[in-house]
Amino acid sequence: MDYTYEESLERQPRMQTYQELESLKHAYKLAGLGYWSIELETEQLYWSDEVFYIHGLDPETYIPALDNTADLYHPHDKEKASTLLQKAMAHGEAFEYELRIVRTDGSTRYVRSKAECFYDDGGRAVSIFGIFQDIDDEVKEKHRVEIAEIAHKTHIDGSGDGYWDWHIQDDYEYMSPRFWEILGYLPEEKPHSPSAWQDLIFEDDLNVALDNFNKHINSKGQHPYEQEVRYRHKNGSTVTVLCRGKVIEWDDNGNALRMVGTHTDITYLKAIEKELRQSREQYDLAVTGSSVGLWDWNIAQDTLYWSDRFKEIIGIRDVLHTASFAEFEQRLHPEDRPIILEAVENHITHKEPYDVEYRLQHDDGHYVWIHARGQAIWNRRGKPTRMAGSIDDITIQKNSEIILEKALDFQKLLMKVNTDLIFVKDEKHRIVEANESFIGLYPEEQRDKVIGYTTVEDYDPDEAEAFLAEDKKAFREGLSEVVETILFPDKTQRTLLTKKIRFEGFNHEEFIFCIARDITQLKKIEDELLKANGELEEFAYRTSHDLRSPLISSKKLLDIIRENIEQGDIDTSLSYLDIVIDSLRKLEELVSDILKITKLNNSELELTSVDIKALIDDSLQKFSHMDGYEDIHFYCQYDYDKPLILQKEHLILVIENLLSNAIKYRDGSKSESFVKVETERNGNQVSVKFTDNGLGIPEKSRRKLFTMFKRFHPNTAFGSGLGLYMVKKSLDKMGGDIEYNDVEQGTQFVVTLPLSD
């Protein structure tokens, strides 16, 4: 589809607005933000896709409406959400809230919404726009920190894995993920209500807990709320928990409002107590090993005991399973087996410490990383009789280390292959890490000295201070971003977009991570675009003016001509008609030049073989009808007349403009006028020199020679002011150039054209 110039200008803001809207939608999606709007006149409600996803609803099937959205909120939050929305719709009040929604799967999530009203020119609210964000993880983390602080302030032992926050009057109780993990459940499987845990606790223990709760309430917190209770695990086993808590909020009437506490899983401790009661020696050895999973090897009898926790770690579900040292050897990873057996031998033979890491095969076939400690017992003759200890499951830790190691390797690879300049500086502005692209900037003999170098060693103090200003800003504010022009070690000058981000290393040392992208070419394109936009604005203004002026004057003259004809004054009418014709001729010339510029900017012409001598001769023949042509002597000297491979139409435009200007602006006061055209080869270029002894160009105007709408002799002959501008543009398209030389009288332009290989 083709558009006029004016239509293109009108479309440009709309396209820009559309692009900005798409970018905004993309940014919202990346940030996990939904947005919604209400048209107040129609009460039409719109949700973005993210709002549907946060609610757990299908955008294809669920239709949001004002009369059903309140039902999506938690019963205790529904009224507040409705009230805020009604006030906004009635009075245009902005609002912000953090409330709970209930998803279709029954789970509860915290959300944040912030809304503002928009008004028409009369000040009437016409719409409401709001954002919608899932902040469930943020709120839960806030709760965790809050509980930890409360636990510290209220002397509640915070060492338990699970914690809870009971809003007593609302019948709402928040239980942390670890609370449910202890009982074998995922957090989303259970609602946040007291009944959720009361259904799992042993009935006798529930009575104990409720009795302690009432005593704690009646004593205003003086009676401690602490007891050991048993729960039914999801897998049917029994979990023993140490439950402790304290009321932290009371109303004016002395009613308890809020209570917080912790759950510590002591199941394994209870099992250990039982085991220790059965074997005092095993207990002593276990203490030495600081056990998690316990093992006891009777060397003399060659029997091996594994505790329930040990079995759990490696997936053994049979509580009656009897282990053996042979099984232990078999479960060891083949790569670890010789190392661990040697460590055992060194301990029982040479009493070297036994503190090792190895992999044991789980019952499902995968390997579990183990950190094991142990201690042997020797008899009076120094012969080992028993060896016992503990194991910790460190699989997550080891996997994290492996992932971190791979990530570091990948990071190093990225730094190596990245063409951006990447480097790290310490607080003394020394380079402590750099990629190959950065180091490659320096001469080869200096590259081994880059690390530890500040890059300002050779600067004077003021220069160094200016150069390091962005470093200091990054250390001070955490971030710096700047576009800067730098003289590189290879003496090239480049424009860089440099970002610097502060980060903390080991021992709390601060560094800045720096990445610089070479945007020299982009900056050049940007500058050219700004220049082109400036030219476009001037072009639009001047074109509008120069097109309208002759049309307006011609219309007025035609009105006068009509009146004169009606009055019988034919001679005056004819003279005015000549003026109109001349004005329209000039308008035709301007339109022709405008069309040429449009063609220049919007077309890519094919390369053809061009006979420059023939083009010059044809142009002179074409202009032979021009006023003053017969009074000019033309001299053509072709020292180079071989064909050139160029865009023929561009070269014709250059030659015709320069020749027509030389004819048009001859100096009539001189007895003899001349125009000289010369061609010669200079290396891989051909120069065409146009010299005349005409009116010349005023010195003050020469710096604007090749800009639009510049007329240097407006009283001598008509010109659009676009000729030399088009000449320069055409030569740019061909890879050529033009320059103006000072001559004693007249003008001289030298056109340079490239020779093909």
Residue pairs with C-beta under 8 A, 6 or more apart in sequence:
3 11
5 540
9 540
25 48
28 34
28 35
28 48
28 50
28 131
29 49
29 50
32 50
32 133
32 134
33 50
33 131
33 132
33 133
34 47
34 48
34 49
34 50
34 51
34 52
34 53
34 54
34 131
34 132
34 133
35 48
35 50
35 51
35 129
35 130
35 131
35 132
36 45
36 46
36 47
36 48
36 51
36 64
36 129
36 130
36 131
36 132
37 45
37 46
37 127
37 128
37 129
37 130
38 44
38 45
38 46
38 66
38 89
38 127
38 128
39 126
39 127
40 89
40 125
40 126
40 127
40 128
41 126
43 66
45 64
45 65
45 66
45 69
46 64
47 59
47 64
47 132
48 132
49 59
50 132
51 64
51 132
52 58
52 59
52 62
54 101
54 109
54 111
54 132
54 133
54 134
55 72
55 101
55 103
55 104
56 103
56 104
56 105
56 107
57 104
66 85
70 78
70 81
70 82
71 78
72 101
72 102
73 81
73 99
73 100
73 101
73 102
74 99
74 100
74 101
74 102
74 108
76 100
76 170
76 172
77 99
77 100
80 97
80 99
81 97
81 99
84 93
84 95
84 97
85 95
87 93
87 95
88 94
88 95
88 115
88 117
88 128
89 125
89 128
92 117
92 119
92 125
93 117
94 114
94 115
94 116
94 117
95 113
95 114
95 115
96 112
96 113
96 114
96 115
97 112
97 113
98 110
98 111
98 112
98 135
98 139
99 110
99 111
99 113
100 108
100 109
100 110
100 111
101 108
101 109
101 111
102 108
103 109
105 188
106 191
107 188
108 191
108 192
109 134
109 136
110 134
110 135
110 136
110 138
110 139
110 140
111 132
111 133
111 134
111 135
111 136
112 132
112 133
112 135
113 130
113 131
113 132
113 133
114 130
114 131
115 128
115 129
115 130
115 131
116 128
116 129
116 130
117 125
117 127
117 128
118 125
118 126
118 127
118 128
118 129
119 125
119 126
120 126
140 174
140 176
140 177
143 165
143 174
143 176
144 163
144 176
146 165
147 158
147 163
147 165
147 176
147 260
148 158
148 163
150 156
150 248
150 260
151 157
151 158
151 163
151 260
151 262
152 158
154 246
154 248
154 260
156 244
156 245
156 246
156 260
156 261
156 262
157 244
157 262
157 264
158 262
159 262
159 264
160 242
160 244
160 262
160 263
160 264
160 265
161 178
161 179
161 181
161 182
161 263
161 264
161 265
162 175
162 176
162 178
162 179
162 180
162 181
162 182
162 241
162 262
162 263
162 264
162 265
163 175
163 176
163 178
163 179
163 260
163 261
163 262
163 263
164 173
164 174
164 175
164 176
164 179
164 245
164 260
164 261
164 262
164 263
165 173
165 174
165 258
165 259
165 260
166 172
166 173
166 174
166 194
166 245
166 258
166 259
166 260
166 261
167 173
167 257
167 258
168 256
168 257
168 258
168 259
169 255
169 257
171 193
171 194
172 192
172 193
173 192
173 193
173 194
173 196
173 197
174 192
175 187
175 190
175 192
175 196
175 197
176 187
177 187
179 263
180 186
180 187
180 189
180 190
182 231
182 239
182 241
182 263
182 265
183 197
183 200
183 231
183 232
183 233
183 234
183 239
184 233
184 234
184 235
184 239
185 234
190 196
197 231
198 206
200 231
200 232
201 209
201 229
201 230
201 231
201 232
202 229
202 230
202 231
202 232
205 227
205 228
205 229
205 230
206 229
208 227
208 229
209 227
209 229
209 243
212 223
212 224
212 225
212 226
212 227
213 225
215 223
216 223
216 224
216 225
216 245
216 246
216 247
217 247
217 256
220 250
220 254
221 246
221 247
224 244
225 243
225 244
225 245
225 246
225 259
225 261
226 242
226 243
226 244
226 245
227 242
227 243
228 240
228 241
228 242
228 243
228 266
229 240
229 241
229 243
230 238
230 239
230 240
230 241
231 238
231 239
231 240
231 241
232 238
232 239
233 239
238 267
239 265
239 267
240 265
240 266
240 267
240 269
240 270
241 263
241 264
241 265
241 266
241 267
242 263
242 264
242 266
243 261
243 262
243 263
244 261
244 262
244 264
245 259
245 260
245 261
245 262
246 259
246 260
246 261
247 256
247 257
247 258
247 259
248 258
248 259
248 260
249 256
249 257
249 258
250 256
250 257
251 257
268 292
268 308
268 309
271 307
271 308
271 309
272 286
272 291
272 294
272 307
275 282
275 283
275 294
275 307
276 282
276 283
276 286
279 296
281 377
281 386
282 294
282 296
282 305
282 388
285 296
285 375
285 377
285 386
285 388
285 389
286 294
286 388
286 389
286 390
288 375
288 389
289 373
289 374
289 375
289 388
289 389
289 390
290 373
290 390
291 307
291 389
291 390
291 391
292 309
292 390
292 391
292 392
292 393
293 306
293 307
293 309
293 310
293 311
293 312
293 313
293 390
293 391
293 392
293 393
294 305
294 306
294 307
294 309
294 310
294 388
294 389
294 390
295 304
295 305
295 306
295 307
295 310
295 323
295 374
295 388
295 389
295 390
295 391
296 304
296 305
296 386
296 387
296 388
297 303
297 304
297 305
297 325
297 386
297 387
297 388
298 304
298 305
298 385
298 386
299 348
299 376
299 384
299 385
299 386
299 387
300 385
300 386
302 324
302 325
303 324
304 323
304 324
304 325
304 327
304 328
305 323
306 316
306 321
306 323
308 319
310 391
311 317
311 318
311 319
311 321
313 360
313 368
313 370
313 391
313 393
314 331
314 360
314 361
314 362
314 363
314 368
315 362
315 363
315 364
316 363
317 363
328 360
329 337
329 341
330 361
331 360
331 361
332 340
332 341
332 358
332 359
332 360
332 361
333 358
333 359
333 360
333 361
333 367
335 359
336 358
336 359
339 356
339 358
340 356
340 358
343 352
343 354
343 356
344 354
344 387
346 352
347 353
347 354
347 374
347 376
347 387
348 376
348 384
348 387
349 384
351 376
354 372
354 373
354 374
354 375
354 376
354 387
354 389
355 372
355 373
356 371
356 372
357 369
357 370
357 371
357 372
357 394
357 398
358 369
358 370
358 372
359 367
359 368
359 369
359 370
360 367
360 368
360 370
361 367
361 368
362 368
368 393
368 395
369 393
369 394
369 395
369 397
369 398
369 399
370 391
370 392
370 393
370 394
371 391
371 392
371 394
372 389
372 390
372 391
372 392
373 389
373 390
373 391
374 387
374 388
374 389
374 390
375 387
375 388
375 389
376 384
376 386
376 387
377 384
377 385
377 386
377 387
378 384
378 385
379 385
415 422
415 435
415 436
416 435
416 436
418 435
418 437
419 437
420 435
420 437
420 515
420 516
420 517
420 518
421 435
421 437
421 438
421 441
421 496
421 514
421 515
421 516
421 517
421 518
422 434
422 435
422 437
422 438
422 513
422 514
422 515
422 516
423 431
423 433
423 434
423 435
423 438
423 514
424 431
424 432
424 433
424 434
424 511
424 512
424 513
424 514
425 431
425 432
425 471
425 511
425 512
425 514
426 432
426 509
426 510
426 511
427 475
427 509
427 510
427 511
428 454
429 454
429 456
429 468
429 471
430 452
430 453
430 454
431 450
431 451
431 452
431 453
431 454
431 455
432 451
432 452
432 511
433 451
434 450
434 451
438 450
439 447
439 450
440 447
441 488
441 489
441 490
442 450
442 489
443 489
443 490
446 489
454 468
455 467
456 463
456 464
456 467
456 468
459 467
470 480
470 482
470 484
470 498
470 500
471 480
471 500
471 512
473 480
473 500
474 480
474 500
474 501
474 502
474 512
474 514
475 502
475 510
475 512
478 501
478 502
479 499
479 500
479 501
479 502
480 498
480 499
480 500
480 512
481 497
481 498
481 499
481 500
482 497
482 498
483 495
483 496
483 497
483 498
483 519
483 523
484 495
484 496
484 498
485 493
485 494
485 495
485 496
486 493
486 494
486 495
486 496
487 493
488 494
494 518
494 520
495 518
495 519
495 520
495 523
496 516
496 517
496 518
496 519
497 516
497 517
497 519
498 514
498 515
498 516
498 517
499 514
499 515
499 516
500 512
500 513
500 514
501 512
501 513
501 514
502 510
502 511
502 512
503 510
503 511
503 512
503 513
504 510
504 511
505 511
535 707
535 708
538 708
538 709
539 597
539 708
542 708
542 709
542 721
543 590
543 594
546 590
546 709
546 720
547 587
547 590
547 591
550 583
550 584
550 586
550 587
551 587
553 583
554 580
554 583
554 584
557 576
557 577
557 579
557 580
557 583
558 580
560 576
561 573
561 576
561 577
561 580
564 570
564 572
564 573
564 576
565 573
586 718
589 718
589 720
590 720
590 722
593 720
593 722
593 723
593 726
594 720
594 722
596 653
596 722
596 726
597 722
597 725
597 726
597 729
599 649
600 650
600 653
600 726
600 729
600 730
600 733
601 729
605 647
605 648
605 649
605 650
605 733
606 647
607 645
607 646
607 647
608 645
608 646
608 647
608 648
609 643
609 644
609 645
610 643
610 644
610 645
610 646
610 648
610 651
611 641
611 643
612 638
612 641
612 643
612 644
612 651
612 679
612 686
612 688
613 636
613 638
613 641
613 679
615 648
615 651
615 652
615 655
616 636
616 655
616 659
616 677
617 636
619 652
619 655
619 656
619 659
620 634
620 659
622 656
623 629
623 656
623 659
623 660
623 663
626 660
626 663
626 664
628 663
628 664
628 666
628 668
628 673
629 663
631 666
631 668
631 673
632 662
632 663
632 666
632 673
632 674
632 675
633 672
633 673
633 674
633 675
634 674
634 675
634 676
634 677
635 674
635 675
635 676
635 677
636 676
636 677
636 678
637 676
637 677
637 678
637 679
638 678
638 679
639 678
639 679
639 680
639 681
640 679
640 680
640 681
640 686
641 679
644 651
644 686
644 753
644 755
644 756
645 756
646 734
646 753
646 754
647 733
647 734
650 730
650 731
650 733
650 734
651 730
651 734
651 753
653 726
653 727
653 730
654 727
654 730
654 731
654 738
654 751
655 688
657 723
657 724
657 726
657 727
658 690
658 727
658 749
658 751
659 675
659 677
659 690
660 723
661 719
661 723
661 724
662 675
662 690
662 692
662 694
662 747
663 675
664 716
664 717
664 719
665 694
665 695
665 712
665 713
665 716
665 717
666 673
666 692
666 694
666 695
667 673
667 693
667 694
667 695
667 745
667 746
670 693
673 692
673 693
673 694
674 692
674 693
675 690
675 691
675 692
676 689
676 690
676 691
676 692
677 688
677 689
677 690
677 691
678 688
678 689
678 691
679 686
679 687
679 688
679 689
680 686
680 687
680 689
681 687
681 755
682 752
684 754
684 755
685 752
685 753
685 754
685 755
686 752
686 753
686 755
687 750
687 751
687 752
687 753
688 750
688 751
688 753
689 748
689 749
689 750
689 751
690 747
690 748
690 749
690 750
690 751
691 743
691 746
691 747
691 748
692 746
692 747
692 748
693 745
693 746
694 746
694 747
695 712
695 713
695 716
695 746
696 743
696 745
696 746
696 747
697 705
697 712
697 740
697 747
698 712
701 710
701 712
702 740
704 710
705 724
705 740
706 724
706 725
706 727
706 728
706 738
707 725
708 721
708 722
708 725
709 720
709 721
709 722
710 721
710 724
710 725
711 719
711 721
727 738
728 738
731 737
731 738
731 751
731 752
731 753
734 753
734 754
735 754
736 751
736 752
736 753
736 754
737 751
737 752
738 749
738 750
738 751
738 752
739 749
739 750
739 752
740 747
740 748
740 749
741 748
741 749
741 750
742 748
